[in-house]
Amino acid sequence: MRYFWGLDLIRFISAVMVVLFHFAAFGGDVPAWPVDPAEAPMGWLSPYAWMGWIGVQIFFVLSGFVIAASARGSTSITFLKKRAIRLLPALWISACLALTARALWGEPLGELIPAFLRTLVLSPKGPYIDGVVWTLVVEAAFYLCVVVVIALASRLGGHEKALGRFAWLLGAASAAFTIVYWASTASPGIASVTGTIIPLDSFVFDVSLLRQGVFFALGMLLFEAIERGMTPARLAVIAALTPFCALQIHNNVGEAPASLVPIAIWGLATALIYLGARYGDRLVKRDMRPIMRPIGLMTYPLYLNHFVLGAALLPILANWIESSAIVFALLFAILLANAWVMAQYPERWIQRRLKRFLLEPREPASPGKIQVLAG
C-alpha cells in the first residue's frame, strides 16, 4: 500500500482540534465535561476551539480513504485481522488508563467495570469508559461492512467494483437519512412521524452508518479518484455527495450561520486529503516517512487518552499552578508525551505479538514432534 504522508499530518491536526475542543470545557475542581466556559480553567480556548469536534468528521473521511486503499486485494479475514491489530492494542491500554483514572477520582467500580468491558469489545451499546470511544464503534461498524463487501467481491466484479458500489450505496443511504433528519428538525410534524419508533438522534443511526456514512463514502470515492483517475463521472459523484456531508455537519450544529465555520474547515481538510495524496510527493521530493509516520502513530493514542486523562489531570494541575496558559501547555505536553510513549512501546509490543499470532503462518508439527506429544 502506497504511503500518503500528508494524511498523517491532517490526522494529527484533526486530533489536536478535538483535544482543544474538549480542553475548553474541562472542569477545574473535579473531572467534568462540559462545563460553562466562563467557569472552565481553559475556557479562553472556547472562541477558537468550539468547532474542534469537526475533527471527528475529518477522521471519518480519512478512514474511508485509507480503508479503500488497504482493502484492495485483501481477503476478508486478513483485512479483519489487520484492522484488529491496528485498532485494539491502543484501545485496550487506553481503557485501562481511563478505568484507573476514574477509579482514583472515586467513581464506583460497579459502574466503571461494565463500561470498561463494553469498551474492550467495542460494544454497539454504551456507555463506555471513555467518551470518545463511540467514534471507534462507528469505525468498527464501517470495517465490518467492508469485510462483507470483500467477502462478496468475487460475485460483484472484483474488489474495485465491489468497493466502489459499496461507497455509492453507503453514500446514497446516508444522504437520504441526512435529508430526513434535516427535514425533521425543520418541521415538527415530520419529526413526530420519523421519531415515533426510534428518535433520529439515537446512536443506532451512527452505528448503522446512516448518519456518518456520507463521510466514509466520500473518503472511499476520493481514493478511487486518486487510484483510477478523476473522471467526469467520479467528479460528478463526489460533487453530488459533498453537499450532503455539509448538511450533516449543519445538522450537528443546528444553526445555519454557526455551521458555516466547521463546514469550511471540513471542506478545506477534505480538499487537502485529495490534493495531498495526489500532489504531495511532487511538491516535497524528500522522503517524509521518517518525520510524518511517528506523528501519525501518535495521533491515535493522543485521541484515545486526552479526554479522560485530560479531565483527570486538569484539576490537579490547576490546583498547583495559577496560570491557565502554563496549565494548558503542561497538560498538552503530558498528553503528547504519553501518546508518543504508548505508540513506541506498549502498543507496538502488543501489535507485534498479535501479528505473530494472527498473521504469521504456523509450521505444521513434524511426525517426530507428534510422537513426542502423543507419547
Buried (B, 14 or more C-beta within 10 A) or exposed (E): EEBBBBBBBBBBBBBBBBBBBBBBBBBBEEBBBEBEBEEBBBBBBBEEBBBBBBBBBBBBBBBBBBBBBBBBEBEBEBBBBBBBBBBBBBBBBBBBBBBBBBBEBEBEEEEBEBBBBBBBEBBBEBBBBBBBBBBBBBBBBBBBBBBEBBBEBEEBEEBBEBBBBBBBBBBBBBBEBBBBBBBBBEEEEBBEEBEEEEEBBEBBBBBBBBBBBBBBBBBBBBBBBBEEEBEEEBEEBBEEBBEBBBBBBBBEBEEEEEBBBBBBBBBEBBEBBBEBBBEBBEEEEEEBEEEBEEBBBBBBBBBBBBBBBBBBBBBEBBEEBEEBEEBBEBBBEBBBEBBBEBBBEBBBEBBEEBEEEBEEEEEEEEEEEEEEEEE
